[in-house]
């Protein structure tokens, strides 16, 4: 890509019941937007399906600058990791319109 700019993609896979709290947190921490999809799978805490709200998972993706990405990941570790099923990872992505992120 020509004229690309690097940003962070923070991906969070967690319990759907946390959606509203997390989105409020992300906005407060400086995220300008997000994408949410339903998620299914299995792991350390067993099989998770998308069939029941109380047992479903979501995948939240946030593209942001590095400072916001660090704030989000630290907040998740401090406030949610101990008590909720959650996987968080980040990667570098190239974006064409950096002002959106």
N, CA, C and O of each residue as an XYZ file, in Angstrom:
404
protein
N       0.837     -1.177      0.000
C       0.000      0.000      0.000
C       0.884      1.242      0.000
O       1.841      1.344      0.767
N       0.554      2.154     -0.848
C       1.285      3.408     -0.809
C       0.581      4.360      0.156
O      -0.635      4.295      0.335
N       1.345      5.224      0.759
C       0.810      6.187      1.717
C       0.101      5.520      2.894
O      -0.888      6.046      3.405
N       0.600      4.371      3.319
C      -0.039      3.705      4.448
C       0.567      4.192      5.761
O       1.679      4.719      5.797
N      -0.177      4.005      6.811
C       0.223      4.429      8.142
C      -0.027      3.262      9.093
O      -1.029      2.559      8.970
N       0.870      3.063     10.022
C       0.751      1.944     10.945
C      -0.056      2.346     12.170
O       0.152      3.411     12.751
N      -0.967      1.484     12.543
C      -1.753      1.605     13.766
C      -1.782      0.240     14.434
O      -1.293     -0.740     13.870
N      -2.339      0.172     15.606
C      -2.485     -1.090     16.337
C      -3.907     -1.611     16.161
O      -4.868     -0.843     16.204
N      -4.034     -2.905     15.964
C      -5.319     -3.586     15.989
C      -5.356     -4.383     17.278
O      -4.599     -5.338     17.445
N      -6.240     -3.991     18.197
C      -6.417     -4.710     19.454
C      -7.660     -5.574     19.285
O      -8.736     -5.072     18.961
N      -7.503     -6.873     19.506
C      -8.601     -7.816     19.375
C      -8.882     -8.423     20.741
O      -7.978     -8.911     21.419
N     -10.146     -8.385     21.131
C     -10.571     -8.905     22.425
C     -11.664     -9.934     22.165
O     -12.666     -9.628     21.519
N     -11.477    -11.137     22.659
C     -12.518    -12.162     22.600
C     -12.925    -12.420     24.038
O     -12.110    -12.827     24.866
N     -14.197    -12.178     24.325
C     -14.646    -12.237     25.706
C     -16.146    -12.518     25.790
O     -16.820    -12.714     24.779
N     -16.633    -12.531     27.000
C     -18.039    -12.800     27.280
C     -18.919    -11.651     26.785
O     -18.617    -10.481     27.018
N     -20.005    -12.001     26.102
C     -20.909    -10.988     25.550
C     -21.495    -10.085     26.635
O     -21.827     -8.931     26.363
N     -21.623    -10.588     27.836
C     -22.199     -9.799     28.936
C     -21.358     -8.552     29.245
O     -21.858     -7.621     29.875
N     -20.098     -8.519     28.814
C     -19.219     -7.379     29.086
C     -19.285     -6.281     28.028
O     -18.661     -5.231     28.184
N     -20.031     -6.515     26.965
C     -20.004     -5.605     25.817
C     -20.187     -4.140     26.199
O     -19.328     -3.319     25.877
N     -21.254     -3.793     26.861
C     -21.539     -2.381     27.148
C     -20.498     -1.752     28.057
O     -20.113     -0.601     27.852
N     -20.041     -2.486     29.051
C     -19.004     -1.964     29.952
C     -17.702     -1.726     29.197
O     -17.059     -0.691     29.372
N     -17.317     -2.675     28.364
C     -16.063     -2.540     27.626
C     -16.110     -1.386     26.639
O     -15.141     -0.636     26.525
N     -17.206     -1.230     25.931
C     -17.304     -0.136     24.964
C     -17.228      1.218     25.652
O     -16.613      2.149     25.133
N     -17.841      1.327     26.801
C     -17.760      2.566     27.587
C     -16.304      2.809     28.006
O     -15.806      3.931     27.908
N     -15.630      1.757     28.470
C     -14.223      1.866     28.864
C     -13.352      2.299     27.687
O     -12.517      3.193     27.826
N     -13.545      1.664     26.528
C     -12.703      1.957     25.363
C     -12.857      3.408     24.919
O     -11.875      4.066     24.574
N     -14.073      3.896     24.929
C     -14.298      5.286     24.544
C     -13.584      6.227     25.510
O     -12.943      7.190     25.091
N     -13.699      5.943     26.799
C     -13.038      6.761     27.823
C     -11.514      6.724     27.659
O     -10.833      7.704     27.959
N     -10.983      5.597     27.187
C      -9.543      5.431     27.018
C      -9.021      5.990     25.692
O      -7.816      5.967     25.443
N      -9.923      6.492     24.839
C      -9.482      7.172     23.619
C      -9.759      6.466     22.314
O      -9.368      6.975     21.263
N     -10.419      5.311     22.324
C     -10.745      4.627     21.071
C     -11.801      5.421     20.319
O     -12.761      5.910     20.916
N     -11.625      5.548     19.015
C     -12.573      6.302     18.191
C     -13.670      5.418     17.608
O     -14.661      5.935     17.092
N     -13.516      4.106     17.678
C     -14.516      3.210     17.118
C     -14.169      1.766     17.413
O     -13.154      1.473     18.045
N     -15.023      0.870     16.950
C     -14.832     -0.555     17.202
C     -15.689     -1.360     16.232
O     -16.596     -0.825     15.595
N     -15.392     -2.634     16.130
C     -16.206     -3.587     15.385
C     -16.452     -4.773     16.303
O     -15.534     -5.253     16.967
N     -17.707     -5.249     16.339
C     -18.054     -6.391     17.180
C     -18.676     -7.478     16.317
O     -19.530     -7.207     15.474
N     -18.237     -8.710     16.539
C     -18.844     -9.876     15.906
C     -19.057    -10.937     16.970
O     -18.378    -10.945     17.997
N     -20.012    -11.837     16.719
C     -20.212    -12.968     17.616
C     -19.066    -13.949     17.422
O     -18.507    -14.052     16.331
N     -18.721    -14.663     18.474
C     -17.600    -15.602     18.407
C     -17.965    -16.912     19.083
O     -18.696    -16.928     20.074
N     -17.455    -18.003     18.547
C     -17.629    -19.332     19.134
C     -16.265    -19.987     19.217
O     -15.356    -19.643     18.462
N     -16.120    -20.941     20.145
C     -14.865    -21.665     20.225
C     -14.742    -22.416     21.529
O     -15.692    -22.506     22.307
N     -13.564    -22.951     21.756
C     -13.289    -23.635     23.008
C     -11.883    -23.278     23.457
O     -11.037    -22.862     22.666
N     -11.663    -23.452     24.739
C     -10.364    -23.110     25.293
C     -10.300    -23.467     26.753
O     -10.968    -24.398     27.204
N      -9.508    -22.740     27.486
C      -9.250    -22.984     28.896
C     -10.533    -23.067     29.717
O     -10.620    -23.877     30.640
N     -11.510    -22.259     29.404
C     -12.760    -22.233     30.172
C     -13.872    -23.053     29.519
O     -15.043    -22.873     29.855
N     -13.528    -23.944     28.598
C     -14.504    -24.841     27.994
C     -15.041    -24.328     26.679
O     -14.509    -23.377     26.105
N     -16.109    -24.967     26.199
C     -16.732    -24.613     24.933
C     -17.635    -23.407     25.138
O     -18.413    -23.354     26.090
N     -17.520    -22.435     24.229
C     -18.357    -21.238     24.277
C     -19.130    -21.167     22.967
O     -18.534    -21.190     21.890
N     -20.441    -21.081     23.054
C     -21.264    -20.967     21.858
C     -21.897    -19.589     21.816
O     -21.828    -18.828     22.781
N     -22.510    -19.281     20.692
C     -23.172    -17.985     20.555
C     -24.681    -18.117     20.721
O     -25.418    -17.175     20.429
N     -25.142    -19.251     21.176
C     -26.570    -19.513     21.243
C     -27.297    -18.823     22.374
O     -28.461    -18.458     22.209
N     -26.669    -18.629     23.504
C     -27.311    -18.016     24.671
C     -26.506    -16.803     25.094
O     -25.278    -16.859     25.158
N     -27.183    -15.721     25.378
C     -26.502    -14.487     25.779
C     -25.536    -14.708     26.939
O     -24.417    -14.196     26.926
N     -25.969    -15.469     27.937
C     -25.136    -15.659     29.117
C     -23.936    -16.565     28.854
O     -23.010    -16.610     29.664
N     -23.940    -17.277     27.747
C     -22.861    -18.211     27.445
C     -22.153    -17.854     26.143
O     -21.319    -18.627     25.670
N     -22.462    -16.709     25.556
C     -21.878    -16.382     24.264
C     -20.643    -15.505     24.408
O     -20.422    -14.860     25.433
N     -19.860    -15.506     23.358
C     -18.661    -14.689     23.276
C     -18.805    -13.679     22.155
O     -19.558    -13.884     21.204
N     -18.074    -12.593     22.283
C     -17.973    -11.609     21.227
C     -16.499    -11.368     20.927
O     -15.619    -11.632     21.747
N     -16.268    -10.865     19.738
C     -14.925    -10.458     19.324
C     -15.016     -8.969     19.038
O     -15.775     -8.537     18.171
N     -14.242     -8.193     19.769
C     -14.208     -6.743     19.584
C     -12.863     -6.385     18.973
O     -11.815     -6.805     19.463
N     -12.901     -5.609     17.904
C     -11.673     -5.143     17.271
C     -11.629     -3.620     17.333
O     -12.596     -2.938     16.993
N     -10.496     -3.111     17.770
C     -10.290     -1.663     17.874
C      -8.994     -1.326     17.157
O      -7.944     -1.878     17.485
N      -9.052     -0.434     16.190
C      -7.840      0.079     15.540
C      -7.568      1.440     16.160
O      -8.447      2.301     16.214
N      -6.336      1.623     16.627
C      -6.013      2.848     17.357
C      -4.511      3.088     17.327
O      -3.753      2.288     16.780
N      -4.092      4.196     17.919
C      -2.658      4.447     18.011
C      -2.067      3.609     19.157
O      -2.803      3.004     19.936
N      -0.775      3.585     19.244
C      -0.111      2.722     20.212
C      -0.435      3.087     21.660
O      -0.592      2.198     22.497
N      -0.537      4.366     21.962
C      -0.837      4.785     23.334
C      -2.211      4.291     23.776
O      -2.363      3.810     24.899
N      -3.207      4.405     22.908
C      -4.551      3.930     23.238
C      -4.552      2.410     23.363
O      -5.194      1.860     24.257
N      -3.837      1.733     22.474
C      -3.747      0.268     22.543
C      -3.153     -0.176     23.877
O      -3.653     -1.115     24.496
N      -2.102      0.483     24.316
C      -1.491      0.141     25.599
C      -2.448      0.420     26.756
O      -2.525     -0.365     27.701
N      -3.169      1.525     26.685
C      -4.131      1.854     27.744
C      -5.242      0.807     27.812
O      -5.636      0.387     28.900
N      -5.744      0.388     26.660
C      -6.801     -0.619     26.626
C      -6.313     -1.946     27.176
O      -6.975     -2.538     28.029
N      -5.175     -2.424     26.710
C      -4.693     -3.732     27.160
C      -4.353     -3.722     28.649
O      -4.597     -4.712     29.340
N      -3.802     -2.639     29.148
C      -3.501     -2.561     30.574
C      -4.786     -2.541     31.398
O      -4.878     -3.206     32.430
N      -5.765     -1.785     30.944
C      -7.054     -1.714     31.639
C      -7.717     -3.095     31.691
O      -8.228     -3.502     32.734
N      -7.707     -3.800     30.580
C      -8.303     -5.139     30.553
C      -7.600     -6.072     31.525
O      -8.245     -6.831     32.248
N      -6.292     -6.012     31.538
C      -5.530     -6.866     32.451
C      -5.833     -6.514     33.906
O      -6.004     -7.408     34.735
N      -5.900     -5.244     34.218
C      -6.138     -4.810     35.594
C      -7.564     -5.078     36.071
O      -7.771     -5.453     37.225
N      -8.549     -4.886     35.189
C      -9.946     -4.897     35.619
C     -10.730     -6.171     35.302
O     -11.732     -6.450     35.960
N     -10.293     -6.953     34.305
C     -11.146     -8.040     33.837
C     -10.502     -9.430     33.830
O     -11.199    -10.427     34.018
N      -9.202     -9.512     33.620
C      -8.565    -10.819     33.425
C      -8.852    -11.824     34.538
O      -9.074    -13.001     34.254
N      -8.852    -11.398     35.763
C      -8.976    -12.330     36.890
C     -10.349    -12.982     36.982
O     -10.465    -14.086     37.515
N     -11.385    -12.330     36.479
C     -12.744    -12.807     36.707
C     -13.546    -13.166     35.466
O     -14.672    -13.648     35.591
N     -13.006    -12.949     34.278
C     -13.776    -13.183     33.061
C     -12.958    -13.964     32.043
O     -11.730    -13.886     32.015
N     -13.671    -14.724     31.201
C     -13.023    -15.389     30.073
C     -12.649    -14.302     29.068
O     -13.521    -13.590     28.568
N     -11.367    -14.175     28.774
C     -10.929    -13.088     27.896
C      -9.584    -13.427     27.277
O      -8.659    -13.868     27.959
N      -9.494    -13.212     25.971
C      -8.237    -13.308     25.240
C      -8.028    -11.969     24.561
O      -8.947    -11.436     23.940
N      -6.836    -11.425     24.673
C      -6.520    -10.132     24.071
C      -5.207    -10.262     23.320
O      -4.235    -10.819     23.831
N      -5.191     -9.742     22.104
C      -3.935     -9.688     21.365
C      -3.928     -8.448     20.487
O      -4.979     -7.893     20.169
N      -2.739     -8.022     20.100
C      -2.632     -6.846     19.243
C      -1.622     -7.114     18.136
O      -0.736     -7.960     18.258
N      -1.787     -6.374     17.068
C      -0.863     -6.494     15.941
C      -0.800     -5.146     15.230
O      -1.677     -4.296     15.390
N       0.239     -4.977     14.454
C       0.368     -3.772     13.642
C      -0.452     -3.946     12.371
O      -0.435     -5.011     11.753
N      -1.162     -2.904     11.990
C      -1.915     -2.902     10.737
C      -1.619     -1.612      9.989
O      -1.318     -0.584     10.595
N      -1.709     -1.677      8.672
C      -1.542     -0.488      7.833
C      -2.916      0.049      7.480
O      -3.793     -0.700      7.050
N      -3.102      1.346      7.662
C      -4.373      1.985      7.349
C      -4.134      3.098      6.327
O      -3.060      3.698      6.279
N      -5.142      3.353      5.527
C      -5.031      4.393      4.514
C      -5.519      5.756      4.989
O      -5.102      6.789      4.465
N      -6.404      5.753      5.984
C      -6.936      7.025      6.508
C      -6.631      7.107      8.002
O      -7.496      6.817      8.829
N      -5.406      7.500      8.351
C      -4.985      7.473      9.749
C      -5.791      8.386     10.668
O      -5.856      8.139     11.872
N      -6.396      9.418     10.133
C      -7.172     10.349     10.952
C      -8.412      9.673     11.540
O      -8.965     10.174     12.518
N      -8.859      8.563     10.980
C     -10.024      7.841     11.504
C      -9.679      7.064     12.775
O     -10.578      6.669     13.517
N      -8.389      6.841     13.034
C      -7.966      5.975     14.126
C      -7.093      6.722     15.098
O      -6.640      6.148     16.089
